[in-house]
Amino acid sequence: MARVLTADKAFPVMVADRRFWAVDKVILAYFAFAIVILAGWWSRIEGAPWLLAANLLGGALIVYEVKRPNPTSWLFRNWYPLPYVASCYKEMALFIPAVRHSNGDLWLSNLDAAIWGAHPTVWLERIHNPVLTEFLQVVYTLFVPAVLFVAFILWKRRETGKFQYYAFLIALGFLASYLGYMAVPARGPRFLLKDLQHIPLRGLWLFQGMQSALDKLESAHYDCFPSGHTELTILAWWGSRMVSNSYFQLYFAYTPFIIFATVYLRYHYTVDLMAGAATAAILIMAAPVLYRRLSPKGL
């Protein structure tokens, strides 16, 4: 997984070679997919001209940084997947209502009820406790920092090969979940089952602020199936092996809490969690092979 770097006297740092990395190819493939969606549903997608321009410019910037190495290239090529994947998430909130005219919430809810004989989010009211709610909301809110922490540690240690593989794995995980959102658009039990809940969730000090902030970021999205929190946390747990056994054990302890939090806090149906775990398992097995095939030969 180690990268071949070339020294360039014009730059004060080592710069990447001019070949596309595996993560470049995956994200450029997403841009191609997005452009097809825009072309096919142009009149239905809000802000379609701006989205087309953003996708073209985003792809062009990747090509420029790869083919025209400069002082920004090394940092850009290693870290650009973070803002790019976040932008793709926001874009999906506009794509899905335009492309899909169905909603999977009722189907997912009925499937949950058939499995458990009750709606899990409603059943869990019997163990509602402000202390538990506060704790689980903190756990849930730490999702993105937890996923990124592994990357920051690998970057700090200058373990470039491991860092770049982890970046590929996480980017692939996010983009795979977006395809799931498109296939089965759903907003979650906090919307569909709101009238069935007998009591509102209550925490202590931070709960309301954290929930409100997340609602502003996520409430307009059809982002339930599969559960990205489940999928990406499992991928982060698996990736933490590259840091140390201690981190692997820490993430192993964190992962069940965030998975439980997604249902307790009424964000997800349990079938979302199953789909997220299955997606993570598939990527854990497939990503190494895919990474080798997409990486430039000789690396």
C-alpha positions in Angstrom: 0.0 0.0 0.0 3.0 2.3 0.1 3.0 5.2 -2.3 5.8 6.0 -4.7 6.8 9.6 -4.3 8.9 11.7 -6.7 11.1 14.5 -5.6 10.6 17.8 -7.4 13.2 20.6 -6.9 10.5 23.2 -7.6 8.6 22.2 -4.5 9.7 22.2 -0.9 8.0 18.9 -0.2 7.7 15.5 -1.9 4.8 15.4 -4.3 2.7 12.5 -5.5 3.2 11.0 -8.9 0.9 11.9 -11.8 -1.1 8.7 -11.7 -4.6 8.4 -10.3 -4.9 6.7 -6.9 -7.7 4.3 -6.1 -9.7 6.9 -4.1 -9.4 9.3 -7.1 -11.0 6.8 -9.4 -13.9 6.0 -6.9 -14.7 9.7 -6.4 -14.4 10.5 -10.1 -16.8 7.6 -10.7 -19.3 9.2 -8.3 -19.0 12.5 -10.2 -19.8 10.7 -13.4 -22.8 9.1 -11.7 -24.0 12.5 -10.4 -23.8 14.0 -13.8 -25.9 11.2 -15.3 -28.5 11.9 -12.5 -28.4 15.6 -13.3 -28.8 15.0 -17.0 -31.7 12.6 -16.5 -33.7 14.6 -14.0 -32.5 18.1 -14.8 -35.9 19.9 -14.5 -36.8 18.2 -11.2 -33.5 18.8 -9.3 -33.3 22.1 -7.4 -30.3 24.1 -8.4 -29.3 21.6 -11.2 -27.0 24.1 -13.0 -25.1 24.9 -9.9 -24.8 21.2 -9.0 -23.5 20.4 -12.5 -20.9 23.1 -12.2 -19.9 21.9 -8.8 -19.4 18.3 -9.9 -17.5 19.4 -13.0 -15.3 21.7 -11.1 -14.7 19.1 -8.3 -13.6 16.5 -10.8 -11.5 19.0 -12.7 -9.7 20.0 -9.5 -8.8 16.4 -8.9 -7.4 16.0 -12.4 -5.5 19.2 -12.1 -3.9 18.3 -8.8 -3.0 14.8 -10.1 -1.6 15.9 -13.5 -0.1 19.2 -12.4 1.7 18.6 -9.1 2.3 21.8 -7.1 2.9 22.7 -3.5 -0.7 21.9 -2.6 -0.9 18.6 -4.3 0.3 16.3 -1.5 -2.0 17.7 1.2 -4.9 18.0 -1.2 -4.7 14.5 -2.6 -4.5 12.9 0.8 -7.3 14.9 2.4 -9.7 16.1 -0.3 -12.0 13.0 0.1 -13.2 14.5 3.4 -14.9 17.6 2.1 -15.8 15.9 -1.2 -17.7 13.1 0.5 -19.4 15.5 2.8 -20.6 17.6 -0.2 -21.9 14.4 -1.9 -24.0 13.7 1.2 -25.6 17.2 0.9 -26.2 16.6 -2.8 -28.0 13.4 -2.2 -30.7 15.3 -0.2 -31.5 17.0 -3.5 -31.2 14.0 -5.8 -33.3 11.5 -3.9 -36.7 13.5 -3.8 -36.3 14.3 -7.5 -35.3 10.8 -8.7 -37.3 8.6 -6.3 -41.0 9.1 -5.7 -41.4 6.4 -3.1 -40.6 6.3 0.5 -39.2 3.2 2.2 -40.1 4.2 5.8 -43.4 2.2 6.1 -41.8 -0.9 4.5 -38.8 -0.7 6.9 -41.0 -0.1 9.9 -43.3 -3.0 9.0 -40.3 -5.2 8.6 -39.0 -4.2 12.0 -42.3 -4.9 13.6 -42.5 -8.3 11.9 -39.1 -9.2 13.2 -39.5 -8.0 16.8 -43.3 -8.1 17.3 -43.1 -4.4 18.2 -41.6 -1.1 17.0 -38.2 -1.1 18.7 -38.1 2.7 19.2 -41.4 2.6 21.0 -40.6 -0.5 23.0 -37.3 1.1 24.2 -39.3 3.8 26.0 -39.5 1.5 29.0 -35.8 1.9 29.6 -35.8 5.7 28.9 -33.6 7.5 31.3 -32.2 11.1 31.0 -28.7 10.0 31.9 -28.7 7.2 29.4 -30.2 9.5 26.7 -27.5 12.1 27.4 -24.7 9.5 27.2 -26.0 7.9 24.0 -26.5 11.3 22.3 -22.9 12.1 23.0 -21.8 8.7 21.6 -23.9 9.3 18.5 -22.6 12.8 18.0 -19.0 11.7 18.2 -19.5 9.5 15.1 -17.6 11.7 12.6 -14.7 12.5 15.0 -14.4 8.7 15.8 -14.2 7.8 12.1 -11.6 10.6 11.4 -9.5 9.9 14.5 -7.9 6.8 13.0 -7.0 8.9 9.9 -5.4 11.6 12.0 -3.3 9.2 14.0 -2.0 7.5 10.9 -1.3 10.9 9.3 0.5 12.1 12.5 2.7 8.9 12.4 3.5 9.5 8.7 2.2 6.0 7.9 1.2 7.1 4.4 0.3 3.8 2.9 -2.0 2.8 5.8 -3.5 6.3 5.8 -4.3 6.2 2.1 -5.9 2.8 2.3 -8.0 3.9 5.2 -9.1 7.0 3.3 -10.1 4.8 0.4 -12.0 2.5 2.7 -13.9 5.2 4.4 -14.7 7.1 1.2 -15.9 3.9 -0.4 -18.1 3.3 2.7 -19.7 6.7 2.6 -20.4 6.5 -1.2 -21.8 2.9 -0.9 -24.2 4.2 1.8 -25.3 7.0 -0.5 -26.3 4.4 -3.1 -28.4 2.7 -0.5 -30.1 5.9 0.3 -31.0 6.2 -3.3 -32.2 2.6 -3.5 -34.4 2.7 -0.3 -35.1 6.4 0.6 -36.2 6.7 4.2 -36.1 9.4 6.9 -36.4 7.2 10.0 -38.7 6.3 12.9 -38.4 9.7 14.6 -40.6 11.0 11.7 -42.8 8.0 10.8 -43.5 6.8 14.3 -43.6 10.1 16.1 -47.3 9.8 16.9 -46.8 6.4 18.4 -44.1 7.5 20.9 -45.6 8.2 24.3 -42.8 10.3 25.8 -40.2 12.6 24.2 -36.5 11.9 24.6 -35.0 14.0 27.4 -31.4 14.3 28.4 -29.5 16.4 30.9 -27.3 19.3 29.7 -26.0 18.7 26.1 -28.8 16.5 24.7 -31.1 19.2 23.3 -28.3 21.3 21.7 -26.6 18.2 20.1 -29.9 16.9 18.8 -30.9 20.3 17.3 -27.6 20.7 15.6 -27.8 17.2 14.1 -31.4 17.8 13.0 -30.2 20.9 11.0 -27.6 18.7 9.3 -29.6 15.5 8.7 -33.4 16.0 9.1 -33.9 16.8 5.4 -32.1 13.7 4.2 -33.3 10.3 3.3 -30.3 8.7 4.9 -31.6 5.7 7.0 -30.9 2.6 4.8 -28.3 1.4 5.3 -27.2 2.9 8.6 -24.1 4.9 7.8 -23.3 5.2 11.5 -23.3 1.4 11.8 -21.4 0.8 8.6 -18.7 3.5 9.0 -18.2 2.8 12.7 -17.5 -0.8 12.0 -15.1 0.2 9.2 -13.4 2.6 11.6 -13.2 -0.2 14.2 -11.6 -2.5 11.6 -9.3 0.2 10.4 -8.1 0.9 13.9 -6.1 -2.3 13.8 -3.6 -0.4 11.7 -3.0 2.0 14.7 -2.6 -0.5 17.6 -4.4 -3.3 19.4 -5.3 -0.8 22.1 -7.2 1.4 19.7 -8.8 -1.7 18.2 -10.2 -2.7 21.6 -11.3 0.9 22.3 -13.3 1.0 19.0 -14.6 -2.5 19.7 -16.1 -1.1 23.0 -17.4 2.1 21.3 -19.1 0.4 18.3 -22.0 -1.4 20.2 -22.9 1.8 22.0 -23.3 3.8 18.8 -25.2 1.0 17.1 -27.7 0.9 20.0 -27.9 4.7 20.1 -29.1 4.8 16.6 -32.3 3.0 17.6 -32.7 4.3 21.2 -32.5 7.9 19.9 -35.1 7.0 17.2 -32.8 7.7 14.2 -32.9 4.2 12.7 -34.9 1.0 12.2 -33.1 -2.1 13.2 -33.1 -3.4 9.6 -31.0 -0.3 8.8 -28.4 -1.5 11.3 -28.4 -5.0 9.7 -27.9 -3.5 6.3 -25.1 -1.2 7.5 -23.3 -4.1 9.2 -23.7 -6.3 6.1 -22.4 -3.4 3.9 -19.4 -3.0 6.2 -18.6 -6.7 6.1 -18.7 -6.8 2.3 -16.4 -3.8 2.1 -14.0 -5.2 4.6 -13.6 -8.3 2.4 -13.8 -6.6 -1.0 -11.8 -3.3 -0.4 -8.3 -4.8 -0.3 -8.8 -6.5 -3.7 -10.5 -3.4 -5.2 -7.8 -1.2 -3.8 -5.0 -3.2 -5.5 -6.9 -3.3 -8.8 -7.6 0.4 -8.8 -4.1 1.5 -7.6 -1.4 2.3 -10.2 0.7 -0.7 -11.1 3.9 -1.0 -9.2 2.5 0.5 -6.0 
